[in-house]
Amino acid sequence: MTMICKVLDVFHIDDKFTIIGALVIRGKLMNDIDVIVVHNDDFSSKCKLSSLSLFKKQVKEVDCGQECAFRIHDCELDIVNGDMIMEVAPIIKHNDISLALQECNQGFARPTAKRDVSPIRYR
């Protein structure tokens, strides 16, 4: 599953790096990974994500549905609120990308854990 998060806020620190506040809407966000910034449904720039934090604590991963902050390095694009950030996976199928972008645009997040969804029967 490809990790996707939505940019909620952007803080520029000098010209060295940018701090992003984001909501993880699909998958699990890991520290020190390569990501792609999606701006207006186009893959715009490949960047490096580091210094992942959750509630002002440095963490290794953040689960779906949680807000977090992280640094973005080596990004040629000016990231703005509403942009999507996707993990660079070794193999990404075009259908997965299209589906992921549709889910992001609709604000839809898939559940990460299996739930018991037994049908309700009425008499």
Helices and strands as residue ranges (DSSP letters): E 4-13, E 17-26, E 29-30, E 33-39, E 42-54, E 57-58, E 61-62, E 67-73, E 84-87, H 94-106
